[in-house]
Structure formats: structure tokens, C-alpha cells
């Protein structure tokens, strides 16, 4: 019986370590996602600022051979 309890305690310890490592991984990924979202917002603003507001047509975007 004592051996089973010890085995369970060891397994629990490993699981706690794994959960902690997974928490750190999720935290880092969340930070990366937030950074990428910010960069995407900046890029969208840059693209929107570079497109003329008036006079744009799809025909202007087609290559000459169409």
C-alpha cells in the first residue's frame, strides 16, 4: 500500500510540473499573439493610408495583358 501511495505522489509531482510548464507556454503564446495582433493593426493602418480614397477602380489593379 505504501508503494502505491508513493507512486501516486511521484506521478502527481510530475503532473504538477507539467501543468506549470504548460501554463508558461500558454502565457508566452498569448504574449506573442498580442504582439502579432498589434503589428497587424499597424500594417492595416499603413495599407489603408497608402490606398487613395477616391478614383480607385479594380480595372487599375489588373495587369496590362487583361
KOLMIPA-190746 format. One record per residue (C-alpha): residue in three letters; x negated, z negated, y. Coordinates in steps of 0.1 Angstrom, whole numbers, padded with zeros to 4 digits, always signed. Layout:
BEGIN
alaXZY/...
! end
This chain:
BEGIN
unk+0000+0000+0000/unk-0028-0009+0024/unk-0044+0025+0018/unk-0012+0043+0027/unk-0009+0024+0059/unk-0045+0032+0068/unk-0040+0069+0061/unk-0009+0069+0083/unk-0027+0052+0111/unk-0056+0077+0109/unk-0031+0106+0110/unk-0013+0091+0139/unk-0046+0087+0158/unk-0054+0124+0152/unk-0019+0134+0163/unk-0022+0114+0195/unk-0055+0131+0203/unk-0039+0165+0196/unk-0009+0157+0218/unk-0032+0147+0246/unk-0053+0179+0243/unk-0021+0200+0243/unk-0009+0182+0274/unk-0042+0190+0292/unk-0039+0226+0281/unk-0003+0229+0294/unk-0013+0213+0327/unk-0042+0238+0331/unk-0019+0267+0322/unk+0007+0256+0348/unk-0020+0254+0374/unk-0032+0290+0365/unk+0004+0302+0367/unk+0010+0287+0401/unk-0022+0303+0414/unk-0013+0337+0399/unk+0022+0334+0415/unk+0007+0327+0449/unk-0017+0357+0445/unk+0013+0379+0435/unk+0032+0368+0467/unk+0002+0377+0488/unk-0002+0411+0471/unk+0035+0418+0476/unk+0033+0410+0513/unk+0002+0433+0516/unk+0020+0461+0499/unk+0052+0457+0519/unk+0031+0456+0551/unk+0014+0489+0541/unk+0046+0509+0535/unk+0061+0525+0566/unk+0096+0511+0573/unk+0111+0545+0583/unk+0106+0581+0572/unk+0096+0573+0537/unk+0110+0596+0510/unk+0105+0600+0473/unk+0095+0636+0479/unk+0065+0624+0498/unk+0053+0605+0468/unk+0054+0634+0444/unk+0021+0653+0438/unk+0020+0689+0452/unk+0025+0706+0418/unk+0061+0694+0415/
! end
